[in-house]
Amino acid sequence: MTAEGFLEGRRLQLARGVLLQCIMGGYPPARFYGSDDGDLALVADPAQIHRLPWSDEPRAMAICDADELSGGSSSLSTRGQLKAVIARYAAHGLAPVVATELEFFVFAPNTDPTQPFRPPVGLDGRREDGQSAFSVSSNNGLRQFFSEVYKCMAALGLPRDTFMHEMGVSQFEINLLHGDPLLLADQTFLFKHLLKEVALKHGLSVVCMAKPLAHTPGSSMHIHQSIVEIGSGKNVFTDSNGEPTSMFRHFIGGQQAGLADFTALFAPNVNSYQRLCHPYASPNNACWSHDNRAAGLRIPASSPAARRVENRLPGADANPYLAIAASLAAGLHGIEQELEPSAAIQGEFAVPDNLALPCTLHAALERLKRSQLARELFGSEFIEGYIASKTMELTSFFDEITPWERRVLAAQA
């Protein structure tokens, strides 16, 4: 849209079906988004209109809500779903607080998708080989890239806590500062877009797949969650003596009740399960623990005032609006139903069957399809449309024969 048209308040409309567009570009049958495929209104959030600092020509981006022309948020909008979850907390006098940790890889351009990703050539003329995890070394040749990333984050008002080199080859992590869930979802979305745009300027490729390299840790999007009283700002997970509250237990109980049903919302792609089913600090369980990274729900070491629950299931490929909405909705369900969690686990442990999570996209979609809880929290239209779109993607994946199948199975009698 032209700047003049935007400033005049010209309304931008979009077909409802676009919200269910699958990643290959196709759409499920029209019955999943209304047979007429009528329009939605895209309503810009005044707090999320940004001049794009990496653009050579003046350009801006406005994050929008997708609203029905008759009024109210579309049930197909993931941003709208998150706003609805926040409103349900507010009805109890509560406000959730979240922070996201996002991992990503920086690779050289990959023009042939049949070939593995490779790290860029560093300042020493060599490619990183995996010995730089948590290192202060900067011979990877990415200083100019990250310098522009930092400047662009400042220009967009994205406060950053910590950047570090993660365990994977040319893998990095950013911790965004905790705050309002909608703001953090917006910031996570903007940051991922910023990364890819700045990388293109520098002749690089940023990849937010959950598991882009074999035999290498995957990329997560951990979600840290706490709840405060509206007005006082008191963390309701901690009582006046600094001890955990019943609301803290119920929140964990709700997370445990919802994680398996919602796995397809946290792990939305075929590749997501490469990360979850080869656990390397990427747990595929709904166990909880104090400071144990093998648990899907980890309670980080912190002061009582900062007591929080870290959901370690979502991957970097997850939709931040939907992942945060699903995690918070599960926790609120536990609070409302006063659900008690299992016993906390420590050290090495075996995952009980009732706390194991689906290990394939097909299994996760089947679990979501059977979930009455998902329909209660997100509505049947959204859940059925989401499943329809993801089923198309899964079918497309199965339409291809992989190199592994040709390499290993072709010689079988």
C-alpha positions in Angstrom: 0.0 0.0 0.0 1.2 3.5 -0.7 2.1 5.7 2.3 -0.6 8.1 1.2 -3.3 5.4 1.1 -2.3 4.2 4.5 -2.3 7.6 6.0 -5.7 8.3 4.5 -7.1 5.3 6.4 -7.8 3.3 3.3 -9.0 -0.2 4.4 -7.0 -3.2 3.2 -9.1 -6.4 2.8 -7.9 -9.9 2.4 -9.7 -13.2 1.6 -10.4 -15.3 4.7 -8.8 -18.3 3.0 -5.4 -16.7 3.0 -5.2 -17.3 6.8 -5.2 -21.1 6.0 -2.7 -20.9 3.1 -0.3 -23.8 3.5 3.4 -23.4 3.1 3.5 -24.6 -0.5 1.0 -21.9 -1.4 -2.2 -24.0 -1.8 -5.4 -23.9 0.2 -7.7 -26.5 1.8 -11.3 -26.8 0.6 -13.3 -23.6 0.9 -15.6 -25.2 3.5 -12.8 -24.7 6.1 -12.9 -20.9 5.7 -16.4 -20.2 4.4 -17.6 -21.3 1.0 -17.9 -17.7 -0.2 -14.2 -17.0 0.8 -15.3 -13.5 1.8 -13.0 -10.7 2.9 -11.4 -9.8 6.2 -10.3 -6.3 7.2 -6.6 -5.9 8.0 -6.5 -3.4 10.9 -3.1 -2.0 11.7 -2.0 -2.0 15.3 -0.8 1.6 15.9 1.9 0.4 18.2 3.3 -1.9 15.6 4.0 0.3 12.6 7.7 0.3 11.8 10.0 2.0 9.3 12.2 -0.9 8.0 15.8 0.2 8.7 17.4 -2.4 6.4 15.5 -1.1 3.3 17.4 1.2 0.9 14.2 2.8 -0.2 11.7 4.1 2.4 9.4 1.3 3.4 7.3 0.5 6.5 5.6 -2.5 7.9 2.3 -2.6 9.9 1.4 -5.6 11.9 -2.4 -6.0 11.5 -5.3 -7.7 13.2 -7.5 -9.8 10.8 -11.1 -8.7 11.7 -14.4 -9.9 10.2 -16.2 -7.2 8.2 -19.1 -7.6 10.6 -16.7 -6.8 13.5 -14.6 -8.7 15.9 -11.5 -10.8 15.4 -11.5 -13.6 12.9 -11.2 -17.0 14.6 -8.7 -18.0 12.0 -6.2 -15.3 13.1 -3.4 -16.6 15.3 -2.8 -13.0 16.6 -6.5 -12.8 17.4 -6.4 -16.2 19.2 -3.6 -14.9 21.4 -5.5 -11.7 22.2 -8.5 -13.8 23.3 -6.3 -15.9 25.6 -4.9 -12.7 27.2 -8.5 -11.4 27.7 -9.5 -14.6 29.5 -6.7 -14.1 31.9 -7.8 -10.5 32.4 -11.3 -11.7 33.3 -9.7 -13.3 36.3 -7.7 -10.2 37.2 -4.5 -11.8 35.9 -2.0 -10.9 33.2 0.5 -13.4 31.8 4.1 -12.4 31.3 6.3 -14.2 28.8 9.8 -14.2 27.2 11.0 -16.1 24.2 14.4 -17.6 23.5 14.9 -18.0 19.7 17.6 -20.1 18.1 18.6 -19.9 14.4 21.3 -20.9 12.0 23.3 -18.6 9.7 24.4 -20.4 6.5 25.9 -19.7 3.2 23.3 -19.5 0.4 21.9 -22.9 -0.4 20.9 -22.9 -4.1 20.5 -26.6 -4.4 18.1 -28.0 -1.8 19.3 -31.5 -2.4 22.6 -30.5 -0.7 23.1 -29.9 3.0 23.4 -26.4 4.4 26.9 -25.1 5.0 28.2 -22.4 7.3 29.6 -19.3 5.6 33.3 -18.9 4.9 34.9 -17.1 7.9 37.5 -14.4 8.1 40.2 -17.1 8.2 39.0 -18.6 4.9 37.5 -21.7 6.5 34.0 -22.8 7.4 33.1 -23.3 11.0 33.2 -27.0 12.1 31.3 -26.9 15.3 34.0 -25.9 17.8 32.7 -22.4 18.5 29.8 -23.1 20.8 29.6 -20.4 23.5 32.8 -19.0 22.2 33.9 -15.3 22.2 35.7 -16.0 18.9 34.5 -14.0 15.9 36.4 -15.5 13.1 33.2 -16.7 11.5 33.0 -13.6 9.4 29.5 -12.5 10.7 30.5 -9.4 12.6 29.1 -7.0 10.0 25.9 -9.0 9.8 25.4 -9.0 13.5 26.3 -5.4 13.8 23.5 -4.5 11.4 21.1 -6.8 13.2 21.8 -4.9 16.4 21.3 -1.6 14.8 18.0 -2.7 13.1 16.7 -4.1 16.4 17.4 -0.7 18.1 15.6 1.1 15.2 12.6 -1.2 15.6 12.5 -0.8 19.3 13.3 -4.5 19.9 15.2 -4.7 23.3 17.6 -7.6 23.4 18.9 -9.4 26.5 21.5 -11.9 25.4 23.0 -13.1 22.1 25.2 -16.1 22.1 26.7 -18.8 19.8 24.7 -21.9 20.5 25.8 -25.6 20.3 25.1 -26.2 16.6 27.4 -25.3 13.7 26.8 -21.6 13.0 23.9 -21.6 15.3 22.9 -18.6 17.5 20.4 -17.7 20.1 18.7 -14.5 21.3 16.8 -14.0 24.5 14.1 -11.3 24.2 13.2 -9.4 27.4 10.0 -10.6 29.2 6.8 -8.6 28.9 3.2 -8.7 27.5 2.6 -11.8 25.5 1.2 -10.0 22.5 4.2 -7.6 22.4 6.6 -10.6 22.7 4.9 -12.4 19.9 5.1 -9.3 17.7 8.7 -8.8 18.6 9.6 -12.5 17.9 7.9 -12.2 14.5 9.6 -8.9 13.7 13.0 -10.3 14.7 12.7 -13.4 12.5 11.7 -11.2 9.6 14.6 -8.8 10.4 17.1 -11.7 10.5 16.2 -13.0 7.1 16.1 -9.5 5.4 19.5 -8.4 6.8 21.0 -11.8 6.0 20.1 -11.4 2.3 21.8 -8.0 2.3 25.0 -9.7 3.5 24.9 -12.7 1.1 23.8 -15.1 3.9 20.9 -17.3 4.6 19.2 -17.4 8.1 17.3 -20.6 8.6 14.7 -21.1 11.4 13.9 -24.7 10.6 13.7 -26.8 13.8 16.4 -29.2 12.6 18.3 -28.1 9.5 21.4 -30.2 10.1 21.7 -33.9 10.9 23.7 -34.9 14.0 23.4 -31.3 15.3 21.2 -29.8 17.9 18.0 -28.3 16.6 16.6 -24.8 17.1 14.0 -24.1 19.7 11.7 -21.2 20.7 11.5 -21.7 24.5 8.7 -19.8 26.1 9.1 -18.5 29.7 5.8 -17.9 31.5 4.7 -16.3 34.7 1.4 -14.6 35.8 1.0 -11.4 37.7 -2.0 -9.7 39.4 -3.4 -6.8 37.4 -2.7 -3.7 39.5 -0.2 -5.0 42.0 2.1 -6.8 39.5 2.6 -9.5 42.1 3.8 -12.9 40.7 1.0 -15.3 41.6 3.3 -18.3 41.4 4.9 -17.2 44.7 3.3 -16.6 48.1 4.3 -14.1 50.8 6.8 -16.6 52.2 8.5 -17.1 48.9 7.0 -20.6 48.4 5.2 -21.9 45.3 1.5 -21.4 45.3 -1.4 -23.7 44.3 -1.9 -21.5 41.2 1.7 -22.4 40.2 0.9 -26.1 40.5 -2.4 -25.8 38.6 -0.7 -23.9 35.8 1.8 -26.8 35.4 -1.0 -29.2 35.6 -2.8 -27.5 32.8 0.3 -27.4 30.7 0.7 -31.2 31.2 -2.9 -31.7 30.3 -2.5 -29.7 27.0 1.0 -30.3 25.7 0.2 -33.6 23.9 -3.0 -32.3 22.4 -1.3 -29.1 21.3 2.0 -30.6 20.0 1.0 -29.9 16.3 0.7 -26.2 17.3 4.1 -26.1 18.9 5.8 -28.4 16.3 3.9 -27.5 13.0 6.1 -29.0 10.3 7.5 -32.4 9.3 11.0 -31.3 10.2 9.8 -30.2 13.7 9.9 -33.9 14.7 13.5 -34.4 13.6 14.3 -32.1 16.6 11.9 -33.7 19.0 12.6 -37.3 18.2 16.4 -36.8 18.4 16.4 -35.1 21.8 19.4 -33.0 22.4 18.1 -30.7 25.2 14.9 -30.8 23.1 12.5 -32.9 25.2 9.5 -34.5 23.7 7.6 -35.0 27.0 5.3 -33.2 29.4 7.3 -33.9 32.5 8.3 -31.0 34.8 11.4 -30.4 36.8 13.4 -27.9 38.6 16.2 -26.8 36.3 16.4 -30.1 34.3 16.7 -29.5 30.6 15.5 -33.0 29.8 12.0 -32.0 31.0 9.5 -30.4 28.6 8.5 -28.1 31.4 11.5 -26.7 33.3 11.4 -24.4 36.3 14.6 -22.3 35.9 16.7 -21.5 38.9 15.6 -18.0 40.0 14.5 -15.9 42.9 10.9 -16.5 44.2 9.8 -13.2 42.6 10.9 -14.4 39.2 9.4 -17.9 39.5 8.3 -19.1 36.0 7.6 -22.1 33.9 9.6 -22.6 30.7 7.9 -24.5 27.9 10.7 -26.2 26.0 8.6 -27.9 23.4 8.2 -25.2 20.7 10.7 -25.1 17.9 12.0 -22.0 16.1 9.7 -22.9 13.2 6.6 -22.4 15.4 4.2 -19.4 14.9 5.0 -17.3 17.9 1.4 -16.1 18.3 0.0 -19.6 18.2 2.7 -21.2 20.3 2.3 -18.6 23.1 -1.5 -18.7 22.9 -1.6 -22.5 23.2 0.9 -22.6 26.1 -0.9 -19.9 28.1 -4.3 -21.3 27.3 -3.3 -24.7 28.7 -2.0 -23.1 31.8 -5.2 -21.1 32.4 -7.2 -24.3 31.8 -5.2 -25.8 34.7 -5.9 -22.9 36.9 -9.6 -22.8 36.2 -10.0 -26.6 36.7 -7.5 -26.7 39.6 -5.5 -29.5 37.9 -2.7 -31.0 39.9 0.6 -31.9 38.1 2.5 -35.1 38.3 5.4 -35.3 40.7 8.5 -33.3 39.6 11.4 -35.4 38.2 15.1 -34.9 38.6 18.2 -36.4 37.1 17.9 -39.1 34.4 14.3 -40.4 34.1 12.0 -42.6 32.0 9.0 -40.7 30.5 5.7 -42.2 31.7 3.4 -43.2 28.8 0.8 -40.6 29.8 3.4 -37.8 29.6 4.9 -38.8 26.2 4.2 -36.6 23.2 3.5 -37.4 19.6 6.7 -38.0 17.6 5.4 -37.4 14.0 3.3 -34.7 12.4 0.8 -37.3 11.5 0.4 -38.5 15.1 0.3 -34.9 16.4 -2.5 -34.0 13.9 -4.5 -37.1 14.8 -4.1 -36.2 18.5 -5.3 -32.6 17.8 -8.2 -33.9 15.7 -9.4 -35.9 18.8 -8.9 -33.1 21.3 -12.0 -31.6 22.8 -9.9 -29.3 24.8 -8.4 -27.7 21.7 -11.9 -27.0 20.3 -13.0 -25.6 23.6 -10.0 -23.2 23.8 -9.6 -22.2 20.1 -12.9 -23.0 18.5 -13.7 -25.8 15.9 -13.3 -23.5 12.9 -9.7 -22.7 13.7 -8.7 -26.3 14.7 -10.4 -27.9 11.7 -8.9 -25.3 9.3 -5.4 -25.7 10.9 -5.6 -29.5 10.6 -6.7 -29.3 7.0 -3.9 -27.0 6.0 -1.2 -29.1 7.8 -2.6 -32.3 6.3 -2.0 -30.8 2.8 1.6 -30.1 3.8 2.1 -33.6 5.1 0.6 -35.1 2.0 3.0 -32.9 -0.1 5.9 -34.3 1.9 4.8 -37.9 1.3 4.6 -37.1 -2.5 8.4 -37.0 -2.6 10.9 -39.9 -2.3 13.9 -38.9 -0.1 17.6 -39.6 -0.9 17.7 -41.9 2.1 15.0 -44.1 0.6 16.8 -44.3 -2.8 20.2 -44.8 -1.1 19.2 -47.5 1.4 16.2 -49.2 0.0 16.8 -49.5 -3.7 19.2 -52.4 -3.3 16.8 -54.4 -1.1 15.4 -57.7 -2.5 
